[in-house]
Amino acid sequence: MTTTRRDFIRQSSMAGMATYMGAMSFSASSYRRIPGANDRVRVGVVGFSDRHKDAHVPAFLHSKDEMNFDIIAVSDIWKKRREEGKDFLAQKFGHSIQACVNNDELYNIKDVDAVMISTADFQHALHTVEAVKAGRDTYTEKPLAETMDDARAVLKAVKDSGRIVQIGSQRRSGANYWAAADYIQSGKFGPIVMVELTWNVNQPGRWRRPALVPQLKEEDTDWKRWLLNRPFEAFDPRKYLEFRLFWPYSSGLPGQWMSHQIDTVHWFSQLPHPRSASANGGIYAWKDGRRNADTMTVVFDYGPLDDMSKGFQVVFTSRQTNAAGDVKEIYYSNGGTMNLDTNVISHEGGLTEKYASAMGMQANELPDVSLKEVAAKASTDASTGGDPLTTAHVRNWMECVRSRKQPHAPIEAGYHHAIAVIMANAAYRTGERVTFDEKTQNVMAGGKIFKY
């Protein structure tokens, strides 16, 4: 009962998940790139990032032989990372790797069946559009999009293409999260009344690259290609390498961290996005030229759009200036609490007999339940690398590339977390109570469409 979130994830996240959301429809041209059951699936890397090196590669190596997958190429517009990626991947996979100066060159390699995308936050959507239009399946890191224009574009492109796209929301491949979703959706928990999401660190160097910034020279990359559809700014190696600190290249705290946690709210509640959002915060401690907040609180209202009398509140708090509180997800109902840090459902806070009887009501207290015991059989495989959730998530992607079934985190999941991320960012930047226009699929702040 005292197992921590990290301990439990390490023990349980490799549990097999047999539930999928159904097969996608395919155009005739889509079938030409579907591998046969015994064909090797050859993968290209879009952006040789720290995330790819430290998490994707160990996860990929864990299942590649069994699933018959391989990495054969890497695309990165910065010469230094392109060469590092080529050498690193060649050493890991035991064969030569083709280095591509850009994605056009990558997609000219006919043997590439799929790609793993881990570029800058604002690039994920458009890089996914490129990939599926080129007929490739993708594993696309979160956040999926930082503007609704990009979110709508990638949703349409993926659905039109029939490609398999797994969004990097790896909680969706964790056995404890599956157990939590089942418990809530079965009705045992009761209606959600409140969710508290916390993500705190004390790291002045988080998302900084002071040693790397001086090494980036404009002549060694393609700055205009890097900017994609963002407003032109003069070349700045800090924005290129420390993009998480600078809007409009990243929303920072919402896109990096909240996107993970708000995705579980959508999954558990089966609600696609918030009804409204308000936010406050600022750059209170780390005065290093950043544009994104080092501290933020976002308050969301969730519920059915056709019944405003029903719903619940979600509060996301995050700071980079004090680590107390760490990372937590706590769900509340009238009958008790679900704590995804301890992986325990308890009667804590439930309606007791004392207060219920005074109003002529029945007590409502949940039984104490361990999500560890409710979850599917757990794997204790110690060879999963440093990020077992990602290991499980990458494997699920591989399985779906072969089966053509929907992965655990399909494009719709990414689209919905992007709405919440954009709403949080819009509320913070405008100071307005932000809503979502269901008809136009736009985030609205002060009666205007939020763009940047």
PAVODO-747076 format. One record per residue (C-alpha): residue number from 1; residue in three letters; x, z, y. Coordinates in steps of 0.5 Angstrom, whole numbers. Layout:
residues N
+-----+--------+-------+-------+-------+
| num | residu |    c1 |    c3 |    c2 |
+-----+--------+-------+-------+-------+
| NUM |    ALA |     X |     Z |     Y |
...
+-----+--------+-------+-------+-------+
***
This chain:
residues 452
+-----+--------+-------+-------+-------+
| num | residu |    c1 |    c3 |    c2 |
+-----+--------+-------+-------+-------+
|   1 |    MET |     0 |     0 |     0 |
|   2 |    THR |     6 |     1 |     5 |
|   3 |    THR |     9 |    -6 |     3 |
|   4 |    THR |    11 |   -10 |    10 |
|   5 |    ARG |     9 |   -17 |    12 |
|   6 |    ARG |    16 |   -19 |    11 |
|   7 |    ASP |    17 |   -16 |     4 |
|   8 |    PHE |    10 |   -19 |     1 |
|   9 |    ILE |    11 |   -26 |     4 |
|  10 |    ARG |    18 |   -26 |     0 |
|  11 |    GLN |    14 |   -24 |    -6 |
|  12 |    SER |     8 |   -28 |    -6 |
|  13 |    SER |     9 |   -34 |    -2 |
|  14 |    MET |    11 |   -39 |    -7 |
|  15 |    ALA |     4 |   -37 |   -11 |
|  16 |    GLY |     1 |   -44 |   -13 |
|  17 |    MET |    -5 |   -46 |    -9 |
|  18 |    ALA |   -10 |   -51 |   -13 |
|  19 |    THR |   -15 |   -51 |    -7 |
|  20 |    TYR |   -15 |   -58 |    -3 |
|  21 |    MET |   -19 |   -60 |     2 |
|  22 |    GLY |   -21 |   -67 |    -1 |
|  23 |    ALA |   -18 |   -74 |    -2 |
|  24 |    MET |   -17 |   -78 |     5 |
|  25 |    SER |   -19 |   -85 |     5 |
|  26 |    PHE |   -14 |   -91 |     5 |
|  27 |    SER |   -14 |   -98 |     8 |
|  28 |    ALA |   -11 |  -103 |     3 |
|  29 |    SER |    -5 |  -103 |     7 |
|  30 |    SER |    -4 |   -96 |     6 |
|  31 |    TYR |    -3 |   -97 |    -1 |
|  32 |    ARG |     3 |  -101 |    -1 |
|  33 |    ARG |     7 |   -95 |     1 |
|  34 |    ILE |     4 |   -90 |    -4 |
|  35 |    PRO |     9 |   -88 |    -9 |
|  36 |    GLY |     8 |   -88 |   -17 |
|  37 |    ALA |     8 |   -82 |   -21 |
|  38 |    ASN |    15 |   -83 |   -23 |
|  39 |    ASP |    18 |   -86 |   -17 |
|  40 |    ARG |    23 |   -83 |   -12 |
|  41 |    VAL |    20 |   -81 |    -6 |
|  42 |    ARG |    25 |   -83 |     0 |
|  43 |    VAL |    25 |   -79 |     6 |
|  44 |    GLY |    28 |   -80 |    13 |
|  45 |    VAL |    29 |   -74 |    18 |
|  46 |    VAL |    27 |   -75 |    25 |
|  47 |    GLY |    31 |   -70 |    29 |
|  48 |    PHE |    37 |   -66 |    26 |
|  49 |    SER |    35 |   -60 |    29 |
|  50 |    ASP |    36 |   -53 |    27 |
|  51 |    ARG |    29 |   -52 |    24 |
|  52 |    HIS |    31 |   -58 |    20 |
|  53 |    LYS |    38 |   -55 |    18 |
|  54 |    ASP |    36 |   -48 |    17 |
|  55 |    ALA |    29 |   -48 |    14 |
|  56 |    HIS |    27 |   -55 |    12 |
|  57 |    VAL |    33 |   -57 |     8 |
|  58 |    PRO |    33 |   -51 |     4 |
|  59 |    ALA |    26 |   -52 |     2 |
|  60 |    PHE |    27 |   -59 |     1 |
|  61 |    LEU |    33 |   -58 |    -4 |
|  62 |    HIS |    28 |   -52 |    -8 |
|  63 |    SER |    23 |   -57 |   -10 |
|  64 |    LYS |    27 |   -64 |   -10 |
|  65 |    ASP |    29 |   -65 |   -17 |
|  66 |    GLU |    22 |   -63 |   -20 |
|  67 |    MET |    18 |   -67 |   -15 |
|  68 |    ASN |    23 |   -73 |   -15 |
|  69 |    PHE |    24 |   -73 |    -7 |
|  70 |    ASP |    31 |   -75 |    -4 |
|  71 |    ILE |    33 |   -75 |     4 |
|  72 |    ILE |    37 |   -82 |     5 |
|  73 |    ALA |    37 |   -83 |    13 |
|  74 |    VAL |    37 |   -79 |    19 |
|  75 |    SER |    35 |   -81 |    26 |
|  76 |    ASP |    37 |   -77 |    32 |
|  77 |    ILE |    38 |   -80 |    39 |
|  78 |    TRP |    44 |   -76 |    41 |
|  79 |    LYS |    51 |   -78 |    38 |
|  80 |    LYS |    53 |   -71 |    36 |
|  81 |    ARG |    47 |   -69 |    32 |
|  82 |    ARG |    46 |   -76 |    29 |
|  83 |    GLU |    54 |   -75 |    26 |
|  84 |    GLU |    53 |   -68 |    24 |
|  85 |    GLY |    46 |   -69 |    21 |
|  86 |    LYS |    49 |   -75 |    17 |
|  87 |    ASP |    55 |   -71 |    15 |
|  88 |    PHE |    51 |   -65 |    13 |
|  89 |    LEU |    46 |   -68 |     9 |
|  90 |    ALA |    51 |   -72 |     5 |
|  91 |    GLN |    54 |   -66 |     3 |
|  92 |    LYS |    48 |   -63 |     1 |
|  93 |    PHE |    45 |   -69 |    -3 |
|  94 |    GLY |    51 |   -71 |    -6 |
|  95 |    HIS |    51 |   -78 |    -3 |
|  96 |    SER |    51 |   -82 |     3 |
|  97 |    ILE |    46 |   -82 |     9 |
|  98 |    GLN |    44 |   -87 |    14 |
|  99 |    ALA |    45 |   -85 |    21 |
| 100 |    CYS |    40 |   -89 |    26 |
| 101 |    VAL |    41 |   -89 |    33 |
| 102 |    ASN |    33 |   -88 |    34 |
| 103 |    ASN |    26 |   -88 |    30 |
| 104 |    ASP |    26 |   -96 |    31 |
| 105 |    GLU |    32 |   -97 |    27 |
| 106 |    LEU |    30 |   -91 |    22 |
| 107 |    TYR |    23 |   -95 |    20 |
| 108 |    ASN |    27 |  -101 |    19 |
| 109 |    ILE |    29 |   -98 |    13 |
| 110 |    LYS |    24 |  -101 |     8 |
| 111 |    ASP |    26 |   -95 |     3 |
| 112 |    VAL |    24 |   -90 |     7 |
| 113 |    ASP |    17 |   -87 |     5 |
| 114 |    ALA |    16 |   -81 |     9 |
| 115 |    VAL |    19 |   -77 |    14 |
| 116 |    MET |    20 |   -70 |    17 |
| 117 |    ILE |    19 |   -69 |    24 |
| 118 |    SER |    22 |   -63 |    28 |
| 119 |    THR |    24 |   -66 |    35 |
| 120 |    ALA |    22 |   -62 |    42 |
| 121 |    ASP |    15 |   -59 |    42 |
| 122 |    PHE |    12 |   -65 |    46 |
| 123 |    GLN |    15 |   -70 |    42 |
| 124 |    HIS |    11 |   -68 |    35 |
| 125 |    ALA |     5 |   -72 |    37 |
| 126 |    LEU |     8 |   -78 |    39 |
| 127 |    HIS |    13 |   -78 |    34 |
| 128 |    THR |     8 |   -77 |    28 |
| 129 |    VAL |     4 |   -83 |    31 |
| 130 |    GLU |    10 |   -88 |    31 |
| 131 |    ALA |    11 |   -85 |    23 |
| 132 |    VAL |     4 |   -87 |    21 |
| 133 |    LYS |     3 |   -93 |    25 |
| 134 |    ALA |    10 |   -95 |    21 |
| 135 |    GLY |     6 |   -93 |    14 |
| 136 |    ARG |    10 |   -87 |    13 |
| 137 |    ASP |     7 |   -80 |    11 |
| 138 |    THR |    10 |   -74 |    15 |
| 139 |    TYR |    12 |   -67 |    15 |
| 140 |    THR |    11 |   -65 |    22 |
| 141 |    GLU |    13 |   -59 |    26 |
| 142 |    LYS |     8 |   -55 |    30 |
| 143 |    PRO |     6 |   -55 |    35 |
| 144 |    LEU |     2 |   -61 |    34 |
| 145 |    ALA |     1 |   -63 |    41 |
| 146 |    GLU |     2 |   -60 |    48 |
| 147 |    THR |    -3 |   -64 |    52 |
| 148 |    MET |   -10 |   -67 |    50 |
| 149 |    ASP |    -8 |   -74 |    51 |
| 150 |    ASP |    -3 |   -73 |    46 |
| 151 |    ALA |    -7 |   -69 |    41 |
| 152 |    ARG |   -13 |   -74 |    41 |
| 153 |    ALA |    -8 |   -80 |    40 |
| 154 |    VAL |    -5 |   -77 |    34 |
| 155 |    LEU |   -11 |   -75 |    31 |
| 156 |    LYS |   -14 |   -82 |    31 |
| 157 |    ALA |    -7 |   -85 |    29 |
| 158 |    VAL |    -7 |   -81 |    23 |
| 159 |    LYS |   -14 |   -81 |    21 |
| 160 |    ASP |   -14 |   -89 |    22 |
| 161 |    SER |    -8 |   -89 |    18 |
| 162 |    GLY |   -10 |   -85 |    12 |
| 163 |    ARG |    -3 |   -82 |    11 |
| 164 |    ILE |    -1 |   -75 |     9 |
| 165 |    VAL |     1 |   -71 |    14 |
| 166 |    GLN |     3 |   -64 |    13 |
| 167 |    ILE |     3 |   -59 |    20 |
| 168 |    GLY |     8 |   -54 |    20 |
| 169 |    SER |     4 |   -48 |    20 |
| 170 |    GLN |     7 |   -45 |    14 |
| 171 |    ARG |     2 |   -39 |    13 |
| 172 |    ARG |    -3 |   -44 |    10 |
| 173 |    SER |     2 |   -44 |     4 |
| 174 |    GLY |     2 |   -36 |     4 |
| 175 |    ALA |    -2 |   -33 |    -2 |
| 176 |    ASN |    -3 |   -27 |     2 |
| 177 |    TYR |    -7 |   -31 |     7 |
| 178 |    TRP |   -11 |   -35 |     2 |
| 179 |    ALA |   -13 |   -28 |     0 |
| 180 |    ALA |   -15 |   -26 |     7 |
| 181 |    ALA |   -19 |   -32 |     8 |
| 182 |    ASP |   -22 |   -32 |     1 |
| 183 |    TYR |   -24 |   -24 |     3 |
| 184 |    ILE |   -27 |   -26 |    10 |
| 185 |    GLN |   -30 |   -32 |     8 |
| 186 |    SER |   -34 |   -29 |     2 |
| 187 |    GLY |   -37 |   -24 |     7 |
| 188 |    LYS |   -34 |   -18 |     4 |
| 189 |    PHE |   -31 |   -16 |    11 |
| 190 |    GLY |   -37 |   -17 |    15 |
| 191 |    PRO |   -37 |   -21 |    22 |
| 192 |    ILE |   -30 |   -21 |    25 |
| 193 |    VAL |   -31 |   -17 |    32 |
| 194 |    MET |   -24 |   -17 |    35 |
| 195 |    VAL |   -17 |   -20 |    33 |
| 196 |    GLU |   -10 |   -17 |    36 |
| 197 |    LEU |    -4 |   -22 |    35 |
| 198 |    THR |     3 |   -20 |    37 |
| 199 |    TRP |     9 |   -23 |    37 |
| 200 |    ASN |    15 |   -19 |    41 |
| 201 |    VAL |    22 |   -20 |    41 |
| 202 |    ASN |    28 |   -17 |    46 |
| 203 |    GLN |    33 |   -23 |    46 |
| 204 |    PRO |    35 |   -26 |    52 |
| 205 |    GLY |    38 |   -32 |    49 |
| 206 |    ARG |    32 |   -34 |    45 |
| 207 |    TRP |    31 |   -41 |    46 |
| 208 |    ARG |    38 |   -42 |    50 |
| 209 |    ARG |    44 |   -46 |    48 |
| 210 |    PRO |    49 |   -44 |    53 |
| 211 |    ALA |    55 |   -46 |    48 |
| 212 |    LEU |    52 |   -53 |    47 |
| 213 |    VAL |    49 |   -55 |    54 |
| 214 |    PRO |    56 |   -57 |    56 |
| 215 |    GLN |    57 |   -62 |    50 |
| 216 |    LEU |    51 |   -66 |    52 |
| 217 |    LYS |    53 |   -72 |    56 |
| 218 |    GLU |    48 |   -77 |    58 |
| 219 |    GLU |    52 |   -83 |    56 |
| 220 |    ASP |    51 |   -80 |    49 |
| 221 |    THR |    44 |   -80 |    48 |
| 222 |    ASP |    38 |   -84 |    51 |
| 223 |    TRP |    34 |   -80 |    56 |
| 224 |    LYS |    29 |   -84 |    58 |
| 225 |    ARG |    27 |   -85 |    50 |
| 226 |    TRP |    27 |   -77 |    50 |
| 227 |    LEU |    22 |   -76 |    56 |
| 228 |    LEU |    17 |   -81 |    52 |
| 229 |    ASN |    11 |   -80 |    56 |
| 230 |    ARG |    13 |   -74 |    61 |
| 231 |    PRO |    14 |   -75 |    68 |
| 232 |    PHE |    21 |   -78 |    70 |
| 233 |    GLU |    26 |   -73 |    72 |
| 234 |    ALA |    34 |   -74 |    73 |
| 235 |    PHE |    38 |   -72 |    66 |
| 236 |    ASP |    38 |   -65 |    65 |
| 237 |    PRO |    42 |   -62 |    59 |
| 238 |    ARG |    38 |   -56 |    59 |
| 239 |    LYS |    31 |   -59 |    59 |
| 240 |    TYR |    34 |   -63 |    53 |
| 241 |    LEU |    37 |   -57 |    49 |
| 242 |    GLU |    33 |   -51 |    52 |
| 243 |    PHE |    26 |   -55 |    52 |
| 244 |    ARG |    22 |   -49 |    50 |
| 245 |    LEU |    24 |   -46 |    57 |
| 246 |    PHE |    21 |   -52 |    61 |
| 247 |    TRP |    14 |   -54 |    62 |
| 248 |    PRO |    12 |   -60 |    61 |
| 249 |    TYR |    17 |   -60 |    55 |
| 250 |    SER |    14 |   -54 |    52 |
| 251 |    SER |     9 |   -49 |    53 |
| 252 |    GLY |    14 |   -44 |    51 |
| 253 |    LEU |    10 |   -37 |    48 |
| 254 |    PRO |     4 |   -41 |    46 |
| 255 |    GLY |     6 |   -47 |    43 |
| 256 |    GLN |    12 |   -43 |    39 |
| 257 |    TRP |     9 |   -37 |    37 |
| 258 |    MET |     1 |   -37 |    38 |
| 259 |    SER |     0 |   -43 |    35 |
| 260 |    HIS |     2 |   -40 |    28 |
| 261 |    GLN |    -3 |   -34 |    29 |
| 262 |    ILE |    -8 |   -38 |    32 |
| 263 |    ASP |    -9 |   -42 |    26 |
| 264 |    THR |   -10 |   -37 |    22 |
| 265 |    VAL |   -16 |   -35 |    26 |
| 266 |    HIS |   -19 |   -42 |    26 |
| 267 |    TRP |   -18 |   -42 |    18 |
| 268 |    PHE |   -21 |   -35 |    17 |
| 269 |    SER |   -27 |   -36 |    22 |
| 270 |    GLN |   -28 |   -43 |    20 |
| 271 |    LEU |   -29 |   -44 |    28 |
| 272 |    PRO |   -25 |   -50 |    31 |
| 273 |    HIS |   -23 |   -47 |    37 |
| 274 |    PRO |   -24 |   -42 |    43 |
| 275 |    ARG |   -30 |   -42 |    47 |
| 276 |    SER |   -26 |   -40 |    53 |
| 277 |    ALA |   -19 |   -37 |    55 |
| 278 |    SER |   -16 |   -33 |    60 |
| 279 |    ALA |    -9 |   -31 |    61 |
| 280 |    ASN |    -4 |   -28 |    65 |
| 281 |    GLY |     4 |   -27 |    65 |
| 282 |    GLY |    10 |   -29 |    68 |
| 283 |    ILE |    18 |   -29 |    68 |
| 284 |    TYR |    19 |   -22 |    69 |
| 285 |    ALA |    26 |   -21 |    66 |
| 286 |    TRP |    30 |   -27 |    64 |
| 287 |    LYS |    31 |   -30 |    71 |
| 288 |    ASP |    35 |   -36 |    68 |
| 289 |    GLY |    32 |   -42 |    71 |
| 290 |    ARG |    26 |   -43 |    66 |
| 291 |    ARG |    19 |   -45 |    68 |
| 292 |    ASN |    16 |   -42 |    62 |
| 293 |    ALA |    14 |   -34 |    62 |
| 294 |    ASP |    18 |   -29 |    58 |
| 295 |    THR |    11 |   -25 |    58 |
| 296 |    MET |     4 |   -27 |    57 |
| 297 |    THR |    -3 |   -24 |    55 |
| 298 |    VAL |    -8 |   -29 |    53 |
| 299 |    VAL |   -15 |   -27 |    52 |
| 300 |    PHE |   -20 |   -32 |    48 |
| 301 |    ASP |   -27 |   -32 |    47 |
| 302 |    TYR |   -29 |   -35 |    40 |
| 303 |    GLY |   -36 |   -36 |    37 |
| 304 |    PRO |   -41 |   -42 |    35 |
| 305 |    LEU |   -42 |   -46 |    41 |
| 306 |    ASP |   -50 |   -46 |    40 |
| 307 |    ASP |   -50 |   -39 |    40 |
| 308 |    MET |   -47 |   -35 |    45 |
| 309 |    SER |   -49 |   -28 |    43 |
| 310 |    LYS |   -45 |   -29 |    37 |
| 311 |    GLY |   -37 |   -29 |    37 |
| 312 |    PHE |   -31 |   -24 |    38 |
| 313 |    GLN |   -25 |   -24 |    42 |
| 314 |    VAL |   -18 |   -25 |    40 |
| 315 |    VAL |   -12 |   -22 |    44 |
| 316 |    PHE |    -5 |   -25 |    44 |
| 317 |    THR |     1 |   -21 |    47 |
| 318 |    SER |     8 |   -24 |    47 |
| 319 |    ARG |    14 |   -21 |    50 |
| 320 |    GLN |    21 |   -23 |    50 |
| 321 |    THR |    24 |   -17 |    53 |
| 322 |    ASN |    22 |   -11 |    49 |
| 323 |    ALA |    21 |   -12 |    41 |
| 324 |    ALA |    17 |    -6 |    40 |
| 325 |    GLY |    11 |    -8 |    36 |
| 326 |    ASP |    14 |   -14 |    33 |
| 327 |    VAL |    10 |   -19 |    30 |
| 328 |    LYS |     3 |   -17 |    28 |
| 329 |    GLU |    -4 |   -20 |    26 |
| 330 |    ILE |   -10 |   -15 |    25 |
| 331 |    TYR |   -17 |   -17 |    24 |
| 332 |    TYR |   -23 |   -12 |    26 |
| 333 |    SER |   -30 |   -12 |    23 |
| 334 |    ASN |   -35 |    -6 |    24 |
| 335 |    GLY |   -33 |    -4 |    17 |
| 336 |    GLY |   -26 |    -3 |    18 |
| 337 |    THR |   -19 |    -7 |    19 |
| 338 |    MET |   -15 |   -12 |    16 |
| 339 |    ASN |    -8 |   -12 |    17 |
| 340 |    LEU |    -3 |   -18 |    15 |
| 341 |    ASP |     3 |   -14 |    17 |
| 342 |    THR |     2 |    -9 |    11 |
| 343 |    ASN |    -3 |   -13 |     7 |
| 344 |    VAL |    -8 |    -8 |     7 |
| 345 |    ILE |   -16 |    -8 |     8 |
| 346 |    SER |   -18 |    -1 |    10 |
| 347 |    HIS |   -24 |     3 |    12 |
| 348 |    GLU |   -20 |     5 |    19 |
| 349 |    GLY |   -25 |     4 |    25 |
| 350 |    GLY |   -31 |     3 |    21 |
| 351 |    LEU |   -38 |     6 |    22 |
| 352 |    THR |   -38 |    13 |    20 |
| 353 |    GLU |   -44 |    17 |    17 |
| 354 |    LYS |   -43 |    21 |    23 |
| 355 |    TYR |   -44 |    16 |    28 |
| 356 |    ALA |   -49 |    12 |    24 |
| 357 |    SER |   -54 |    17 |    22 |
| 358 |    ALA |   -55 |    19 |    30 |
| 359 |    MET |   -57 |    12 |    31 |
| 360 |    GLY |   -62 |    12 |    24 |
| 361 |    MET |   -57 |     7 |    21 |
| 362 |    GLN |   -53 |     6 |    15 |
| 363 |    ALA |   -45 |     8 |    15 |
| 364 |    ASN |   -41 |     2 |    14 |
| 365 |    GLU |   -34 |     3 |    12 |
| 366 |    LEU |   -30 |    -2 |     7 |
| 367 |    PRO |   -26 |     0 |     1 |
| 368 |    ASP |   -19 |     0 |     1 |
| 369 |    VAL |   -16 |    -6 |    -2 |
| 370 |    SER |    -9 |    -9 |    -3 |
| 371 |    LEU |    -8 |   -16 |    -1 |
| 372 |    LYS |    -2 |   -16 |    -6 |
| 373 |    GLU |    -7 |   -15 |   -11 |
| 374 |    VAL |   -12 |   -20 |    -9 |
| 375 |    ALA |    -8 |   -25 |    -8 |
| 376 |    ALA |    -6 |   -30 |   -14 |
| 377 |    LYS |     0 |   -29 |   -19 |
| 378 |    ALA |     6 |   -29 |   -14 |
| 379 |    SER |    13 |   -32 |   -16 |
| 380 |    THR |    19 |   -27 |   -15 |
| 381 |    ASP |    24 |   -33 |   -15 |
| 382 |    ALA |    30 |   -31 |   -11 |
| 383 |    SER |    32 |   -38 |   -10 |
| 384 |    THR |    27 |   -40 |    -5 |
| 385 |    GLY |    32 |   -40 |     1 |
| 386 |    GLY |    31 |   -36 |     7 |
| 387 |    ASP |    24 |   -38 |     9 |
| 388 |    PRO |    20 |   -38 |     3 |
| 389 |    LEU |    13 |   -39 |     6 |
| 390 |    THR |    17 |   -46 |     9 |
| 391 |    THR |    19 |   -47 |     2 |
| 392 |    ALA |    12 |   -47 |    -1 |
| 393 |    HIS |     9 |   -51 |     5 |
| 394 |    VAL |    14 |   -57 |     4 |
| 395 |    ARG |    13 |   -57 |    -4 |
| 396 |    ASN |     5 |   -57 |    -2 |
| 397 |    TRP |     7 |   -63 |     2 |
| 398 |    MET |    11 |   -66 |    -4 |
| 399 |    GLU |     5 |   -65 |    -8 |
| 400 |    CYS |     0 |   -68 |    -4 |
| 401 |    VAL |     5 |   -74 |    -2 |
| 402 |    ARG |     4 |   -76 |   -10 |
| 403 |    SER |    -3 |   -74 |   -11 |
| 404 |    ARG |    -6 |   -76 |    -4 |
| 405 |    LYS |   -10 |   -70 |    -3 |
| 406 |    GLN |   -10 |   -67 |     3 |
| 407 |    PRO |    -5 |   -61 |     4 |
| 408 |    HIS |    -6 |   -54 |     6 |
| 409 |    ALA |    -5 |   -56 |    14 |
| 410 |    PRO |    -8 |   -63 |    15 |
| 411 |    ILE |    -8 |   -66 |    22 |
| 412 |    GLU |   -15 |   -63 |    24 |
| 413 |    ALA |   -11 |   -56 |    23 |
| 414 |    GLY |    -6 |   -58 |    28 |
| 415 |    TYR |   -11 |   -61 |    33 |
| 416 |    HIS |   -15 |   -55 |    33 |
| 417 |    HIS |    -9 |   -50 |    34 |
| 418 |    ALA |    -7 |   -55 |    39 |
| 419 |    ILE |   -13 |   -54 |    43 |
| 420 |    ALA |   -12 |   -47 |    43 |
| 421 |    VAL |    -5 |   -48 |    45 |
| 422 |    ILE |    -7 |   -52 |    51 |
| 423 |    MET |   -12 |   -48 |    53 |
| 424 |    ALA |    -7 |   -42 |    54 |
| 425 |    ASN |    -2 |   -46 |    58 |
| 426 |    ALA |    -8 |   -48 |    62 |
| 427 |    ALA |   -10 |   -41 |    64 |
| 428 |    TYR |    -3 |   -39 |    65 |
| 429 |    ARG |    -1 |   -44 |    70 |
| 430 |    THR |    -8 |   -45 |    74 |
| 431 |    GLY |   -10 |   -38 |    74 |
| 432 |    GLU |   -17 |   -40 |    72 |
| 433 |    ARG |   -22 |   -39 |    66 |
| 434 |    VAL |   -21 |   -45 |    62 |
| 435 |    THR |   -26 |   -48 |    57 |
| 436 |    PHE |   -26 |   -54 |    52 |
| 437 |    ASP |   -31 |   -60 |    54 |
| 438 |    GLU |   -33 |   -62 |    47 |
| 439 |    LYS |   -36 |   -68 |    49 |
| 440 |    THR |   -30 |   -71 |    52 |
| 441 |    GLN |   -25 |   -67 |    48 |
| 442 |    ASN |   -21 |   -64 |    54 |
| 443 |    VAL |   -19 |   -58 |    57 |
| 444 |    MET |   -22 |   -56 |    63 |
| 445 |    ALA |   -20 |   -51 |    69 |
| 446 |    GLY |   -23 |   -50 |    75 |
| 447 |    GLY |   -28 |   -56 |    73 |
| 448 |    LYS |   -22 |   -61 |    73 |
| 449 |    ILE |   -19 |   -64 |    67 |
| 450 |    PHE |   -12 |   -60 |    65 |
| 451 |    LYS |    -6 |   -65 |    65 |
| 452 |    TYR |     0 |   -62 |    67 |
+-----+--------+-------+-------+-------+
***
